[in-house]
Amino acid sequence: MIECRNIYRHYGPLQVLKGVSATITAGEIVSIVGKSGAGKTTLLHILGTLDRPDQGSIYYDDQDVSSLDDKAISLFRNQHIGFIFQFHHLLAEFTALENTLIPALLAHQDKAKAEAKAKELLAYLGLADRVTHKPNELSGGEQQRVAIARALINDPQVVLADEPTGNLDTTTSAEIHELIFNLRKDLGQTFVIVTHNPELARRCDRTLSMADGQILTHE
């Protein structure tokens, strides 16, 4: 479903990615591991079209998205890619429901239908009684569940997660890990996850191990 071909990326004199190639199949949960500075997050951002490679291409279902202009690539990102970050990045003045709705409203979806879907997602994630709560009224795990609902609202082809449980305690992290695998089982969702958590990496279908801007092994 996703293929990156010979990706290079540098920032000034620093070469961060050095000819990275990889494929992601629909329905897979793939982890990306490696020491800090290995290039994991840069690769994830390029996969998510948040950044562009200096050389190489990113294909989604044989479409070269790296060749799209800024407006087209923003539209593609909104419609096809969901994001979960270590810090939830919820808007403090908005409720859980409103935060979940943001990508759908940016896509100009019917508001009533989008609200109904957002409520279904929040209920699935165990937040049916928290839809009107703002982030400061939610626990860390609840905030991350809202972020997951936001990532899913537009039925993305893939959800890209950067240390999704890095800011959570052990018990809450385990709950979020289980939720990710349930989403694959129940919704067929594809995930690519940058993680330092060895337990999560072991549970994934495949692990891409990175070092010095390259993928060393596909396990």
C-alpha positions in Angstrom: 0.0 0.0 0.0 2.9 2.4 0.8 6.3 2.3 -0.7 9.3 4.6 -0.1 12.0 4.3 -2.6 15.6 5.4 -2.0 14.8 8.3 0.4 17.5 10.8 1.2 17.0 13.8 3.6 19.5 16.2 5.0 19.3 19.3 7.1 22.2 21.6 6.3 25.3 19.5 6.5 23.6 16.7 8.5 22.6 13.7 6.3 19.6 12.2 8.2 18.3 9.6 5.8 20.7 7.8 3.4 18.8 5.9 0.7 15.9 4.4 2.8 13.5 2.0 1.0 10.6 0.2 2.6 7.1 -1.1 2.0 4.0 -1.2 4.2 1.2 -3.6 3.4 -2.5 -2.8 4.1 -3.5 -4.1 7.5 0.0 -4.4 8.9 1.3 -3.0 12.1 5.0 -2.1 11.6 7.3 -0.7 14.2 10.4 1.5 13.5 13.1 1.2 16.1 16.6 2.5 16.7 18.6 4.9 18.8 17.9 8.6 19.0 19.2 10.3 15.9 18.8 7.2 13.7 16.3 8.9 11.5 13.1 7.2 12.7 11.0 10.4 13.1 12.3 12.0 9.9 11.3 8.8 8.0 7.8 8.9 9.6 7.3 12.5 8.7 8.3 11.8 5.1 5.9 8.8 5.0 3.2 11.1 6.4 4.0 13.9 3.8 4.8 16.3 6.7 8.2 16.6 5.1 9.6 16.1 1.6 12.6 14.0 0.7 15.6 15.6 -1.0 15.8 12.5 -3.2 13.5 9.5 -3.7 9.8 9.0 -3.8 6.8 8.0 -1.6 4.0 6.0 -3.2 0.5 5.3 -1.9 -1.2 2.7 -4.0 1.1 3.5 -6.9 0.5 7.3 -6.7 3.7 9.3 -6.3 2.6 11.7 -3.5 6.0 13.2 -3.2 5.5 14.9 -6.5 2.3 16.7 -5.5 2.2 20.4 -4.9 1.7 21.8 -1.4 -2.1 22.2 -1.7 -2.6 18.7 -3.2 -0.4 17.1 -0.7 -2.2 18.8 2.2 -5.5 17.5 0.9 -4.1 14.0 0.4 -2.7 14.0 4.0 -6.0 15.1 5.4 -8.0 12.4 3.6 -5.6 9.4 3.8 -3.2 9.7 6.8 -3.9 9.8 10.5 -1.3 10.9 13.1 -0.7 10.1 16.7 2.1 11.9 18.5 3.8 11.4 21.9 2.2 14.5 23.1 -1.5 14.5 22.1 -1.6 18.1 20.7 -5.2 18.5 21.6 -6.6 22.1 21.5 -7.2 23.1 25.1 -10.3 25.2 24.5 -12.1 22.4 22.6 -14.0 19.4 24.0 -13.0 15.8 23.2 -15.8 15.8 20.6 -14.6 19.0 19.0 -11.0 17.9 18.9 -12.0 14.7 17.2 -14.0 16.5 14.6 -11.2 18.9 13.4 -9.9 16.7 10.5 -13.4 16.0 9.3 -14.4 19.7 9.3 -11.2 20.5 7.5 -12.3 18.0 4.8 -15.7 19.8 4.6 -17.6 16.7 5.7 -21.3 17.1 6.7 -21.1 18.2 10.3 -24.0 16.1 11.6 -22.6 12.9 10.0 -19.1 13.7 11.3 -20.4 14.4 14.8 -22.2 11.0 14.8 -19.1 9.2 13.7 -16.9 11.1 16.2 -19.3 10.0 19.0 -19.1 6.4 17.8 -15.3 6.5 17.8 -15.1 8.0 21.2 -17.6 5.4 22.5 -15.5 2.6 20.9 -12.5 4.1 22.7 -14.2 4.1 26.1 -14.9 7.8 26.2 -18.7 7.9 25.7 -19.1 9.8 28.9 -16.3 12.2 28.2 -17.2 13.8 24.9 -18.0 17.2 26.4 -14.8 17.3 28.6 -11.9 19.5 27.7 -8.3 18.1 27.7 -7.5 19.5 31.2 -10.5 17.4 32.5 -9.1 14.2 31.0 -6.3 11.8 32.2 -3.2 11.4 30.0 -4.6 8.1 28.7 -8.0 9.6 27.9 -6.3 12.5 26.1 -4.3 10.1 24.0 -7.5 8.2 23.2 -9.1 11.4 21.9 -6.0 11.9 19.8 -6.5 8.4 18.4 -10.1 9.2 17.6 -9.0 12.3 15.8 -6.5 10.3 13.8 -9.3 7.8 12.7 -12.1 10.3 11.9 -11.4 10.4 8.2 -10.9 6.7 7.7 -7.2 7.0 6.9 -5.3 4.4 4.9 -2.6 4.4 7.6 -2.1 5.8 11.0 1.4 7.0 11.7 2.3 7.1 15.4 5.5 8.7 16.9 6.1 7.3 20.4 2.3 7.1 21.1 2.8 5.9 24.7 6.1 7.6 25.4 4.5 10.1 27.8 2.2 7.5 29.6 2.7 5.2 32.6 3.2 1.5 32.2 -0.4 0.5 32.8 -1.9 3.1 30.5 0.8 2.3 27.8 -0.3 -1.3 27.8 -3.9 -0.3 27.4 -3.1 1.9 24.4 -1.0 -0.9 22.9 -3.9 -3.3 23.2 -6.2 -0.7 21.6 -3.9 -0.4 18.6 -4.1 -4.1 17.9 -7.9 -4.1 18.5 -8.2 -1.3 15.9 -6.4 -3.5 13.4 -8.6 -6.5 14.3 -11.9 -4.5 14.3 -11.3 -1.9 11.6 -8.5 -3.4 9.5 -6.4 -0.3 10.4 -2.8 -0.1 9.2 -0.2 1.4 11.6 3.4 2.5 11.4 4.8 3.1 14.8 8.1 4.7 15.9 8.8 3.3 19.4 11.5 2.8 22.0 9.2 0.3 23.7 10.6 -3.2 23.1 7.4 -5.0 24.1 5.3 -3.0 21.6 7.9 -3.6 18.9 7.9 -7.4 19.5 4.1 -7.5 19.1 4.2 -5.8 15.7 4.0 -7.8 12.5 7.4 -6.4 11.4 10.1 -4.2 12.8 12.3 -1.9 10.8 15.6 -1.4 12.7 17.3 1.9 11.8 20.8 3.2 12.5 22.7 6.1 11.0 20.0 7.1 8.6 19.5 3.6 7.1 17.3 0.6 7.7 19.6 -2.2 8.8 17.1 -5.1 9.2 13.5 -5.9 8.4 12.4 -8.4 11.1 
